[in-house]
Amino acid sequence: MTNYKQNLWYVLTFLCLLAIAGCGTNVRVSGTVTFSDGTPLEKGKITFENDRVFYFGKIQKNGSFSLGVIKDGQGIPPGKYRVAVDSYEVEGKGLEEVLIHFVAKKFRDSSTSDIEYDITGKTTNLAIVVDKPETGSERQQVIPRPPNYKQPKK
């Protein structure tokens, strides 16, 4: 092996070992999502993100969640994160498809939710509180309709 190839081999091996060693530093992040009246958010997703990465967790029927790099429960790397929470159902099909949101719009985007955490340490258990939309649910058209669209007769 030439000196160049040997050095390249050492660098690649070092980088792989460094990446593997870094995988063990994840922090287990779990908690609950409730509404301001104390009832749990029974389904949805929670997203932790910063300028480089984002991680998702599925919200369970009791409002609990657990984050992971690849799957729920694995934990995430330490760092500062902005948080978004969303819960919705899909109604209709095609041009009639509508999302019915159960969380206020403010909380569905990490840039407007005002929820931030600096994740450090070994385990973090969070209590996140969100609001419902003013009407109890909020409808959002999935595919914007053209201005001259007419509802088909049934």
N, C-alpha and C positions, 0 to 999 in steps of 0.2 A: 504494500500500500504506500502510495506516495505521501509525503509529509502533509500536503494540502488535504488529501482525503482523510488522513488520520486525524488532523485537527478538526475537520468538519464533523467527523464521527464523534469526537469528544464533546464538541459544542452541542450537537443534537442530543446526545445521551444526557448531558447536564441539563438541558432544557426540559427533556422528558421527566427526569427525576424531580426537577423543580416544580413542574406542573403536578406531578403525583403528590408531592409533599404538600403543595398548596391546597389540595382537595380535602385534607383533614382539618382545615381551619374553619369550617362552616359552623354557624351558630344556629341552633334549633330555635325557630321562631314559630310560636303558636299563639292562640288566643281565641277571643270571641268577638263577634260583631253583633251589636244590639242596636235597636232604635232608641231614641231618647226616652221613650216610655218604658224601657226595660225589656221589651219583648225581643227575642232573637231574630235575626235575619235568617230565614230558613233555607235559603239556597242562593247561589251566586258565586262570584269569584272576587278575590282580593289580589291586588297587584302592588308589589313593592318595586320601585324603579328609581334609578338615578340617571346621570347623563350617559352612562355606558351600558347598563344592563337592566333587565327587568325579570322578576320572578312572580309566578302565580301560585295561588292556593285556592282550592275548592272549599266553599263554605258549606258546612254540613247542616242538617235539619235543626240541630240545637244551637246554631250560630258559631260553632267552633271551626277553626281552620288551622292548617299546618303547612308552612312553606317548604319548598324544596327546589334545588337547582334543576334536577331532572324530574323528580316526583315528590309528591307531598311528604313531609316529614324529614327530608334529608337535611334541611337547614339551608342557610344562605351565607355568603361571605360577609364579614363585618363591614360596616359602612353606613353612610347616611342615605336614607331612602325617603322618597315621597310615596304616598299611599293613595290608591283609588279602590273603590268598592262599587260593584255593580250587581244587580239582580234583575232578570227580565224573563219574560215568556214571549214566544213568537206566536202571532195570531195571523191567520190568512195565508195566502200563497201568491207568488208572482208579484204583479203590480199592487196587489192588495195586502202584501205582507207588512205587518206592523209589529214593532217591539213595544211591549208593555213593561215599562220600568217600575220597580218597586222602591228605588232609592233616589233621593233628590239629585238633580242634575249636577249640583256642585261636587258631590262625592264621587261621581263617575269618572272624573279626570283628576289625575294626581297634581296637575298644576293649579287646580282650584279648590281642592278638598281641604286644604290647610292642615292635613295630617302628615306629620313627618316624624321619623324615628332615626336615632343614631344607634345602630345595632352593634353591641359589643358584648363580651362575656361569653358564657357557655350556653345558657338557655334564656330565652326571653318569652314571657307570657304577657300578651297585650290585651287590653280591653278597649275596643274601638267602638265608638258611638256615632251613628249616622242618623240622618233624618229621612222621613218619607217625603215623597212629592206632596205638594199642597193638596192635591185632590185624592191622595191615597195611591194612585198609580199615574204614570205619565205615558202617553202614546207617542211613538216616533215612527214616521213612515220610513221604511227601509230603502225603497227605491223611490227617489223623488218623481212625482208625476209631472208630465208636461203641462204647461199652462192651459192648454185646450183639452185636457183629458176629461172624458165623461165616464162616469160610473156605469159599468154594464148592467143591463136590466136582468134580473133573475127570474 
